[in-house]
């Protein structure tokens, strides 16, 4: 499928971007681990092997194996030892801590292994009697965000510092900035930790393919605008997308595709919906982020927050906050996704998307991972397992905004394919283009090729989405009884019941 179209595109590869003189390389990365932890040591050695990081770039720290530490513990066991390693290994010249700009710089990225502290607790200023901590005037911070300023001295630690790399569109190595890009490889289990070490390098060999899922509908318009921009950007890039725009998050037992490769959503305190379902897994290499103030506050506690939960579901990259950051000082998902799609590394894209330093944000994932570089560089080799996603992308490149021509080509391919993926992607795109009747027809066609119960249940729910877009809640409820009958024995029926309760809430119990 699409062999001729893809062949044309691949012949155009002569104009794809050449390696930049300022490309972020393994030699630019320092691998930091806790010498007290066998897992941390093992991860450091394996990451260096997988990525080709020079052995001299590995740094062992002797620090507490606890999540939260004091400011003094941070200084004594993390910051000062790293500065000493930087001096000995000449990470930059001149070697003075306040030197700016840093000359002849060797190290630009710090990647932290598991079992290193993540949080610096509040100490100053002391709260007034009977008052809590002023969350805008606090020296508490994520270790990772504080380490971004490792080479900078003399800044105030009672609030955040402006990130000079925020919203840039340039390689960090050539930026001349004195900060560091800091990422972390960690998880609830050793298996997850080791997967994060090796999986991204393997996935990027062929690129990250799959669905994008955007769950908007949070409490503030600003956050919804960011997610709307994510949704438009992935569609523009040729990635099939599913949009949930209910005010609530995705419902319990929602049959999210196991081909989900990108997820951005908000706003719930703990992982819920499909992400609490033991049967769900992301595609290998997936990027998954949920916007919440305390998404990584209890990272090592199962069932708390989002960051570790998404990683345990198979994601390779996520972000989080260890204390209250406030919305404007969180990672901007729209910028993060845009830069990844432009071919930047996770380290660069994540710190371009973070407005502040010395604050609460953490990035989990391989800093050198470039999930969409092959797509950006037009350097794609067709693969059987990704053929539908590659075909969708190829049609976007070939036809651009000419939706009539593009959809006709996709329909031709869908009729020849024994699988429902293209019909479903076409249907959802018609839905977003305000063609709900056409979307319903395509979803019915997709049902004939549904490969499993998960796919069939999702298509039935999407038929209800099309009905609601066509005729409002009345049409939704009229069709729902028939859909319930088709899903009566499905494990995913709770998702339908939750939608029904949203559209037609049960009456309140009588007052006694």
C-alpha positions in Angstrom: 0.0 0.0 0.0 1.2 3.4 -0.9 4.4 1.9 -2.3 4.5 4.2 -5.3 3.7 7.3 -3.3 6.3 6.4 -0.7 8.9 5.7 -3.4 8.4 9.2 -4.7 8.8 10.7 -1.3 11.9 8.7 -0.6 13.5 9.9 -3.9 13.1 13.4 -2.5 15.3 12.4 0.5 18.2 14.2 -1.2 17.0 17.5 0.3 16.5 16.2 3.9 18.5 18.0 6.6 22.2 17.2 6.9 23.7 16.6 10.3 24.0 20.0 12.0 27.4 21.2 13.3 25.7 21.7 16.7 24.0 18.3 16.9 23.6 17.0 20.5 26.0 14.0 20.6 26.6 11.2 23.2 30.0 12.8 24.0 28.0 15.9 25.3 26.2 13.8 27.9 27.3 13.2 31.5 25.6 10.1 33.1 25.1 10.6 36.8 24.2 7.7 39.1 24.0 6.9 42.8 27.0 4.7 43.8 25.0 3.3 46.6 22.5 1.6 44.2 23.3 -1.4 42.1 20.4 -0.6 39.9 21.6 3.0 39.3 25.1 1.7 38.5 23.8 -0.9 36.1 21.6 1.6 34.3 24.5 4.0 33.9 26.8 1.4 32.4 24.1 0.1 30.1 23.0 3.6 28.9 26.6 4.5 28.2 26.9 1.3 26.1 23.6 1.8 24.2 24.3 5.4 23.4 28.1 5.3 23.1 28.7 7.8 25.9 32.4 7.9 26.8 33.3 6.0 30.0 34.9 9.2 31.4 31.5 10.9 31.3 30.0 8.6 34.0 29.8 10.3 37.4 29.1 8.4 40.7 27.5 10.3 43.6 27.3 9.2 47.2 23.9 10.5 48.1 20.8 9.5 50.0 18.5 6.9 48.3 15.5 8.9 49.2 13.1 11.0 47.1 13.2 14.2 49.2 16.3 15.8 50.7 17.3 19.0 52.4 19.0 21.9 50.7 22.2 21.1 52.6 22.1 17.5 51.4 21.6 18.7 47.9 24.6 20.9 48.1 26.9 18.4 49.9 26.0 15.2 48.1 24.9 16.4 44.6 25.8 19.9 43.5 29.3 20.2 45.0 30.5 16.7 43.9 29.2 17.4 40.4 31.1 20.7 40.3 34.2 18.9 41.4 33.7 16.3 38.6 33.2 19.2 36.1 36.4 20.8 37.3 38.5 17.6 37.0 37.1 16.6 33.7 37.1 20.2 32.3 33.4 20.2 31.3 33.9 23.8 30.5 36.7 26.4 30.4 37.2 28.7 32.3 36.4 26.6 35.3 35.1 29.3 37.6 31.5 28.6 38.7 30.3 32.0 37.7 32.0 32.0 34.3 29.9 33.2 31.5 30.0 32.4 28.7 31.3 28.9 29.2 34.1 28.3 26.7 35.4 25.1 25.1 32.4 23.3 26.6 32.3 19.5 26.6 29.1 18.6 28.6 25.7 20.0 27.8 23.3 17.3 29.2 23.0 15.6 32.6 21.1 12.3 32.6 20.2 11.1 36.1 19.8 7.4 36.8 17.3 5.8 39.2 17.7 6.1 43.0 18.9 9.7 42.9 16.9 12.2 45.0 14.3 14.1 43.1 13.0 16.8 45.5 14.6 19.5 47.6 12.2 20.3 50.5 11.2 23.8 51.6 13.3 25.5 54.3 13.3 29.3 53.6 11.7 31.6 54.0 10.2 30.2 57.2 6.3 30.5 57.2 4.7 32.9 59.6 3.2 31.4 62.7 0.0 29.6 61.8 0.6 30.0 58.1 1.6 27.5 55.4 4.4 27.7 52.9 4.1 30.6 50.5 4.3 28.5 47.3 5.5 31.5 45.3 8.3 32.3 47.8 10.0 29.0 48.5 13.4 27.4 48.0 12.0 23.9 47.4 12.6 22.6 43.9 13.1 19.6 41.7 16.7 18.4 41.9 16.7 18.2 38.1 15.6 21.8 37.6 18.2 23.1 40.1 20.9 21.2 38.3 20.0 23.0 35.1 21.9 25.9 36.8 24.9 23.9 38.0 27.3 26.2 36.3 25.6 29.4 37.5 26.2 30.9 40.9 24.6 33.7 43.0 21.0 33.4 41.9 18.1 33.7 44.4 16.5 30.5 45.4 13.2 31.8 46.8 11.4 31.4 43.5 12.0 30.4 39.9 14.5 31.7 37.4 13.6 32.5 33.8 14.8 29.8 31.3 16.7 31.5 28.5 16.1 28.5 26.2 12.4 28.6 26.6 10.5 28.7 23.2 13.7 28.7 21.2 14.1 26.8 18.0 17.9 26.1 17.9 20.3 23.4 18.8 21.4 23.8 22.4 25.0 23.1 21.7 25.3 26.2 19.6 23.1 28.4 21.8 25.9 29.7 24.0 23.7 29.3 27.1 25.4 28.4 30.5 22.5 26.1 31.6 22.3 22.3 31.4 19.6 20.1 29.9 18.7 17.6 32.6 16.7 14.4 32.1 16.1 11.4 34.3 15.6 7.7 33.7 13.5 6.2 36.5 10.4 4.2 37.2 8.6 2.1 39.8 10.3 -1.2 38.9 13.8 -2.2 37.7 12.2 -3.6 34.5 10.8 -0.1 33.7 14.1 1.5 34.5 16.1 -0.8 32.2 13.5 -0.4 29.4 13.9 3.4 29.5 17.6 2.9 29.0 17.4 0.8 25.9 14.1 1.2 24.2 14.3 4.8 22.7 17.5 4.1 20.9 15.9 1.1 19.2 12.7 2.8 18.4 14.3 5.8 16.7 16.0 3.5 14.2 12.7 3.3 12.3 10.9 6.3 13.9 7.9 6.5 16.2 4.6 5.6 14.5 1.0 5.4 15.9 -2.0 7.3 17.1 -1.9 10.7 18.8 -4.5 11.1 21.6 -5.4 14.5 23.0 -7.6 14.8 26.0 -8.6 18.5 26.4 -11.3 19.9 28.7 -9.4 21.0 31.8 -10.3 23.8 34.2 -8.5 26.7 32.5 -8.7 28.0 28.9 -5.0 28.5 28.7 -4.3 24.8 29.1 -7.0 23.9 26.6 -5.4 26.2 24.1 -2.1 24.4 24.5 -3.8 21.0 23.9 -5.7 22.4 20.9 -2.4 23.4 19.4 -1.0 19.9 20.0 -4.0 18.5 18.2 -3.6 20.7 15.2 0.1 20.2 15.1 0.0 16.4 15.0 -2.7 16.4 12.3 -0.6 18.8 10.3 2.4 16.5 10.7 0.5 13.5 9.2 -0.3 11.7 12.5 -3.8 10.3 12.9 -5.4 11.7 16.0 -8.1 11.0 18.5 -9.6 14.0 20.4 -11.5 13.8 23.6 -13.2 17.1 24.4 -15.4 16.2 27.2 -14.8 18.3 30.4 -13.9 15.0 32.1 -10.9 12.9 31.3 -11.1 9.7 29.2 -13.6 7.4 30.8 -13.0 4.2 32.8 -12.2 1.2 30.6 -12.1 3.4 27.5 -10.6 1.1 24.7 -7.7 3.2 23.8 -5.6 1.8 21.0 -2.5 0.0 21.9 -1.0 1.8 18.9 -1.1 5.1 20.9 2.3 6.7 20.4 1.6 10.2 21.7 -0.8 11.2 24.6 -1.3 14.7 26.0 -4.1 15.3 28.5 -5.4 16.9 31.6 -6.8 17.3 34.4 -7.0 14.7 37.2 -4.9 14.0 40.3 -4.1 10.4 39.6 -3.9 8.2 36.5 -7.4 7.1 35.6 -9.5 5.9 32.7 -7.6 3.6 30.3 -4.4 4.3 32.2 -5.7 2.4 35.2 -6.6 -0.6 33.0 -4.1 -3.5 33.4 -4.8 -4.5 29.7 -3.6 -1.2 28.2 0.0 -0.5 27.0 1.4 2.3 24.9 3.4 1.7 21.7 7.1 1.2 22.5 8.8 4.6 22.5 5.6 6.5 23.3 5.5 10.1 24.5 2.8 10.5 27.2 2.2 13.6 29.3 -0.6 14.6 31.7 -0.7 18.2 33.0 -1.2 18.2 36.7 0.4 20.2 39.5 1.6 17.1 41.4 2.1 14.6 38.6 5.5 13.5 40.0 5.2 14.5 43.6 4.9 10.9 44.8 6.7 9.3 41.9 7.7 6.2 43.8 4.2 5.5 45.2 2.1 3.2 43.0 -1.3 4.7 42.2 -0.2 8.3 42.9 0.1 10.9 40.3 0.7 10.5 36.6 4.4 10.4 35.7 5.3 7.0 37.0 1.9 5.6 36.0 2.4 6.5 32.4 5.9 5.0 32.3 4.6 1.8 33.8 2.1 1.7 31.0 4.9 1.6 28.5 5.6 5.3 27.8 9.3 6.1 27.2 9.0 9.8 27.9 6.9 11.9 30.2 7.2 15.0 32.4 6.0 15.9 35.9 6.1 18.4 38.8 7.4 17.5 42.2 5.7 20.4 44.0 3.1 23.1 43.0 4.4 24.8 39.9 1.4 26.9 38.8 0.1 26.5 35.3 2.3 29.1 33.7 5.5 27.4 35.0 4.6 23.9 33.8 6.0 22.2 30.7 4.2 23.6 27.6 3.0 20.5 25.8 2.3 22.4 22.6 6.0 23.5 22.4 7.3 20.1 23.5 5.4 18.3 20.8 6.1 20.9 18.1 9.9 20.6 18.7 9.9 16.8 18.8 8.1 16.9 15.4 10.7 19.3 14.2 13.3 16.6 14.9 14.9 17.9 18.1 16.0 15.6 20.9 13.9 15.0 24.0 16.4 17.0 26.0 16.1 20.0 23.7 12.4 19.9 23.1 11.5 19.4 26.8 13.7 22.4 28.0 12.5 24.6 25.1 9.0 23.9 26.5 9.8 24.8 30.2 9.6 28.5 31.0 11.5 28.5 34.2 14.5 26.9 36.0 15.2 26.3 39.7 11.6 25.2 40.0 9.4 22.1 40.0 9.6 20.4 36.6 11.2 17.0 35.8 11.7 15.3 32.5 11.7 11.5 32.3 13.3 10.0 29.3 16.4 9.5 27.2 17.8 12.9 26.4 19.2 11.9 23.1 15.9 10.3 21.9 14.6 11.8 18.6 11.3 10.0 18.0 10.3 12.0 14.9 13.6 12.7 13.3 13.1 10.2 10.5 9.7 11.7 9.7 11.1 15.2 9.7 14.1 14.2 7.5 12.0 12.2 5.0 14.2 9.3 5.9 11.5 6.6 6.2 11.8 3.0 5.3 8.4 1.3 4.8 7.7 -1.4 7.4 4.9 -3.9 7.5 3.8 -3.2 11.1 3.7 0.6 10.5 2.3 0.6 6.9 -1.0 2.2 7.7 0.5 5.0 9.8 3.2 5.5 7.2 0.6 5.7 4.5 -1.4 8.3 6.4 1.8 10.4 6.8 2.8 9.9 3.2 -0.6 11.1 2.0 -0.2 14.2 4.1 3.1 15.0 2.6 1.9 14.3 -0.9 -1.4 16.1 -0.9 -1.0 18.7 1.9 -4.2 20.7 2.4 -5.9 19.1 -0.6 -8.2 17.0 1.5 -10.5 15.9 -1.4 -7.6 14.4 -3.3 -6.0 13.0 -0.1 -9.1 11.3 1.2 -9.9 9.8 -2.2 -6.4 8.2 -2.2 -6.8 7.0 1.4 -10.3 5.5 0.6 -8.8 3.6 -2.3 -6.2 2.1 0.0 -8.7 1.4 2.8 -10.9 -0.6 0.4 -7.9 -2.8 -0.4 -6.8 -3.2 3.2 -8.2 -5.9 5.5 -7.7 -3.7 8.5 -9.9 -0.9 10.1 -7.1 1.6 10.8 -7.4 3.7 7.7 -11.2 3.8 7.9 -11.1 4.9 11.5 -8.5 7.6 10.8 -10.6 8.8 7.8 -13.7 8.9 9.9 -12.2 10.9 12.7 -10.7 13.4 10.3 -14.1 13.8 8.7 -15.6 14.3 12.2 -13.0 17.1 12.9 -13.9 18.6 9.5 -17.6 18.9 10.5 -18.7 15.9 8.4 -20.3 13.7 11.0 -22.6 11.8 8.7 -19.7 10.8 6.5 -17.7 9.9 9.7 -20.5 7.6 10.8 -20.5 5.8 7.4 -16.7 5.2 7.6 -16.9 3.9 11.1 -19.5 1.4 10.1 -17.1 0.3 7.3 -14.3 0.1 9.9 -16.3 -2.3 12.0 -16.1 -4.9 9.3 -12.3 -5.0 9.6 -12.0 -4.7 13.4 -9.2 -7.0 14.4 -10.1 -7.4 18.1 -12.6 -6.6 20.8 -10.8 -3.4 21.9 -10.9 -2.0 18.4 -14.5 -3.0 17.9 -15.6 -1.3 21.2 -13.7 1.9 20.3 -15.3 2.1 16.9 -18.8 1.7 18.4 -18.1 4.5 20.9 -16.8 6.7 18.0 -20.1 6.0 16.2 -21.8 7.6 19.2 -19.4 10.6 18.9 -20.4 11.0 15.3 -24.1 10.8 16.3 -23.6 13.5 19.0 -21.8 15.7 16.5 -24.6 15.3 14.0 -27.7 15.6 16.2 -26.6 16.6 19.7 -27.3 14.7 22.9 -30.7 13.6 21.7 -29.2 11.7 18.8 -26.5 10.3 21.1 -29.1 8.9 23.5 -31.3 7.5 20.7 -28.3 5.5 19.3 -26.9 4.6 22.7 -29.3 1.7 23.4 -28.4 -0.1 20.2 -24.7 0.4 20.9 -25.2 -0.9 24.5 -26.7 -4.0 23.1 -23.7 -4.6 20.8 -21.3 -4.0 23.8 -23.4 -5.9 26.4 -20.7 -8.5 27.0 -17.7 -6.2 26.4 -15.1 -5.4 29.0 -15.2 -1.8 27.8 -18.9 -1.3 28.5 -18.1 0.9 31.6 -16.8 3.6 29.1 -20.2 3.8 27.4 -22.0 3.9 30.8 -19.8 6.8 31.9 -20.6 8.7 28.8 -24.3 8.1 29.2 -24.1 9.4 32.8 -22.5 12.5 31.5 -25.1 13.2 28.9 -28.1 12.1 31.0 -27.2 12.2 34.7 -29.3 9.9 36.9 -31.8 11.8 39.0 -30.7 12.8 42.5 -32.0 10.6 45.3 -35.1 12.0 47.0 -34.5 14.2 50.0 -35.4 12.6 53.3 
